[in-house]
Amino acid sequence: MNPRGDPKGAEDPPPGAAGVFEGAVRRTSAAAGRVAALCVLPLIFLTGADVAGRLFLGRPLPGAFELSEFLLAACVLLGAAHTQQMRGHVAVGFVLERLPSRLREGVRLFTVLATLAVTAVVVGEGFRQGLSDKAVSDQLRIPLGPFRLLVAAGGLLLAGVLVREGLAAARRLGRRP
């Protein structure tokens, strides 16, 4: 990993507005990744307390399951963009590595655009449901709307990283061999 938090081999951002955009996306997704990592700690302690309560007192911690669901959602949704930025998602690269460089970049660009299309649907639905949802959780009565908006926010962060990757792939594709 380089000092900016990008994976090894990542190229420098272009000058101008594109560079500012890419830097902002990189910093924002890294910050969201740190928040996602911090959500793991209360999840661990909450689950441990719930298990200990069941084991030693014969009673579960009330609402622990619901809170665990919300914390897990925050971990996944806020961490997705940073994981994508760090190339941490599962990928099958052995086929891609064997392709000629221009075709490889074309496939990467197509993959990014397809993923961006799916992410756009997720963001739209997250906003739509988050703004209209008045439901609350069963036990603790926590409103669900903000967590639906978290889906949209996490999707927007992921979309930013995907746009950044798409721009980089398009730049590499546009270079002469």
Secondary structure by P-SEA (a helix, b strand, c coil): ccccccccccccccccaaaaaaaaaaaaaaaaaaaaaaaaaaaaaaaaaaaaaaacccccccaaaaaaaaaaaaaaaaaaaaaaaaccccccccccccccaaaaaaaaaaaaaaaaaaaaaaaaaaaaaaaccccccccccccaaaaaaaaaaaaaaaaaaaaaaaaaaaaaaaccc
